[in-house]
């Protein structure tokens, strides 16, 4: 069964077509921006943070070794009775150990975060891919369908207009008063 649609304005279809194209363009720009921002975050973790914390752990290890050496030197330089407290060196060792624990924890957290972000990024790219496909495939198909509709309607309007111009003027139609004066024969 054929469906009938009432079209009041071909211009409305043209306006809708233009709005659809603008929407697709704006959506593509938004997708490009989102993709760049997402990639920037991934790159920051992968290229910056994954290298930063291991380097900080090495630095903290070196600082701990230096603090331990300084403490040993302080303890060895004094004889038994003159043994200084070496509180400053002990404090540096404690701070260096705390810093090393912190950098090792940050390194573990960063690795876990990288795995999570990488996984989420891949899922996000899949979603963006579906939306990009919509823009690349579905919108052009819709625009082509609108173009076909507009062309068919314009052709219909031009044929209807031409047929109305070519129609001869119709002869006078009988009106109610004519039928009252003319007898109608009844057939048995």
C-alpha positions as CSV (number, residue, x, y, z in Angstrom):
1,X,0.0,0.0,0.0
2,X,1.5,3.3,-1.0
3,X,1.8,6.0,1.6
4,X,0.7,9.6,0.8
5,X,2.5,12.6,2.2
6,X,1.2,16.1,2.1
7,X,4.0,18.5,1.1
8,X,3.1,22.1,1.6
9,X,6.5,23.6,0.7
10,X,9.4,22.4,-1.4
11,X,11.4,25.2,0.1
12,X,11.0,23.6,3.6
13,X,12.7,20.5,2.2
14,X,15.5,22.7,0.8
15,X,15.9,24.4,4.2
16,X,16.0,21.1,6.0
17,X,18.6,19.8,3.5
18,X,20.8,22.9,4.2
19,X,20.3,22.5,8.0
20,X,21.3,18.8,7.8
21,X,24.5,19.7,5.9
22,X,25.3,22.4,8.5
23,X,24.7,20.0,11.3
24,X,26.9,17.4,9.8
25,X,29.7,19.9,9.4
26,X,29.4,21.1,13.0
27,X,29.3,17.5,14.2
28,X,32.4,16.7,12.3
29,X,34.2,19.7,13.8
30,X,33.1,18.6,17.3
31,X,34.3,15.0,16.6
32,X,37.7,16.3,15.4
33,X,38.1,18.4,18.6
34,X,37.1,15.5,20.8
35,X,39.4,13.2,19.1
36,X,42.3,15.6,19.4
37,X,41.6,16.2,23.1
38,X,41.3,12.5,23.8
39,X,44.6,11.8,22.0
40,X,46.3,14.6,23.8
41,X,45.4,13.0,27.2
42,X,46.6,9.6,26.0
43,X,49.8,11.0,24.7
44,X,50.4,12.9,28.0
45,X,50.2,9.8,30.0
46,X,52.0,7.6,27.6
47,X,54.8,9.9,26.6
48,X,55.2,12.1,29.7
49,X,54.0,10.4,32.8
50,X,55.2,6.8,32.0
51,X,58.7,8.2,31.6
52,X,58.6,10.7,34.4
53,X,57.9,8.5,37.3
54,X,60.6,5.9,36.6
55,X,63.1,8.7,36.2
56,X,61.9,10.2,39.6
57,X,62.2,6.7,41.2
58,X,65.8,6.5,40.0
59,X,66.5,10.0,41.4
60,X,64.9,9.1,44.7
61,X,67.0,5.9,44.8
62,X,70.1,7.9,44.2
63,X,69.2,10.4,46.9
64,X,68.5,7.5,49.3
65,X,71.9,6.0,48.6
66,X,73.6,9.4,49.1
67,X,71.8,9.9,52.4
68,X,72.7,6.4,53.6
69,X,76.4,7.0,52.6
70,X,76.4,10.4,54.5
71,X,74.9,8.7,57.5
72,X,77.6,5.9,57.4
73,X,80.3,8.5,57.0
74,X,79.1,10.4,59.9
75,X,78.9,7.3,62.1
76,X,82.4,6.1,61.1
77,X,84.2,9.4,61.6
78,X,83.5,9.6,65.3
79,X,85.1,7.4,68.0
80,X,82.9,5.6,70.5
81,X,82.6,8.4,73.1
82,X,82.3,11.4,70.8
83,X,79.7,9.7,68.7
84,X,77.4,12.5,67.4
85,X,73.7,12.0,67.1
86,X,73.7,12.3,63.3
87,X,70.0,13.4,63.5
88,X,70.3,15.5,60.4
89,X,71.6,12.5,58.3
90,X,68.9,10.2,59.8
91,X,66.3,12.7,58.9
92,X,67.6,12.9,55.3
93,X,67.5,9.1,55.1
94,X,63.9,9.0,56.3
95,X,62.9,11.7,53.8
96,X,64.7,9.9,51.0
97,X,62.9,6.6,51.8
98,X,59.6,8.4,51.9
99,X,60.3,10.1,48.6
100,X,61.3,6.7,47.1
101,X,58.1,5.1,48.3
102,X,56.1,7.9,46.9
103,X,57.7,7.7,43.5
104,X,57.3,3.9,43.4
105,X,53.6,4.3,44.2
106,X,53.1,7.0,41.6
107,X,54.8,4.7,39.1
108,X,52.4,1.8,39.9
109,X,49.4,4.2,39.8
110,X,50.5,5.6,36.4
111,X,50.9,2.1,34.9
112,X,47.4,1.2,36.1
113,X,46.0,4.5,34.9
114,X,47.6,4.0,31.5
115,X,46.0,0.6,31.1
116,X,42.6,2.0,32.1
117,X,43.0,5.1,29.9
118,X,44.2,3.1,27.0
119,X,41.2,0.7,27.2
120,X,38.7,3.6,27.6
121,X,40.3,5.4,24.7
122,X,39.9,2.4,22.4
123,X,36.2,2.2,23.4
124,X,35.8,5.9,22.9
125,X,37.4,5.7,19.5
126,X,34.9,3.0,18.6
127,X,32.0,5.2,19.6
128,X,33.5,8.1,17.6
129,X,34.0,5.8,14.7
130,X,30.3,5.0,14.6
131,X,29.4,8.6,14.8
132,X,31.9,9.5,12.1
133,X,30.4,6.7,9.9
134,X,27.0,8.4,10.4
135,X,28.4,11.6,9.1
136,X,30.3,10.1,6.2
137,X,27.6,7.6,5.1
138,X,24.2,8.3,6.4
139,X,24.1,12.1,6.1
140,X,25.1,12.0,2.4
141,X,22.5,9.3,1.8
142,X,19.8,11.4,3.5
143,X,20.9,14.5,1.4
144,X,20.7,12.4,-1.8
145,X,17.2,11.2,-0.8
146,X,16.2,14.8,-0.1
147,X,17.6,15.9,-3.5
148,X,15.6,13.1,-5.2
149,X,12.4,14.2,-3.4
150,X,12.9,17.8,-4.2
151,X,13.6,17.0,-7.9
152,X,10.5,14.7,-8.1
153,X,8.3,17.4,-6.4
154,X,9.6,20.1,-8.7
155,X,8.9,17.9,-11.7
156,X,5.4,17.2,-10.4
157,X,4.7,20.9,-9.8
158,X,6.0,21.8,-13.3
159,X,3.8,19.1,-14.9
160,X,0.8,20.1,-12.9
161,X,1.3,23.7,-13.8
162,X,1.8,22.9,-17.5
163,X,-1.3,20.7,-17.6
164,X,-3.4,23.5,-16.0
165,X,-2.2,26.0,-18.6
166,X,-2.9,23.6,-21.5
167,X,-6.4,22.6,-20.4
168,X,-9.2,24.2,-22.5
169,X,-11.7,26.2,-20.7
170,X,-14.5,23.9,-19.7
171,X,-18.0,24.4,-21.0
172,X,-20.6,25.8,-18.8
173,X,-21.7,23.4,-16.1
174,X,-25.4,23.1,-15.4
175,X,-26.4,24.7,-12.2
176,X,-29.2,23.9,-9.9
177,X,-31.6,26.3,-11.5
178,X,-31.1,24.5,-14.9
179,X,-31.9,21.1,-13.4
180,X,-35.1,22.4,-11.9
181,X,-36.4,23.7,-15.3
182,X,-35.5,20.6,-17.3
183,X,-37.7,17.6,-16.8
184,X,-35.9,14.4,-16.0
185,X,-37.3,11.3,-17.5
186,X,-37.8,8.3,-15.3
187,X,-37.0,5.1,-16.9
188,X,-39.1,2.1,-15.8
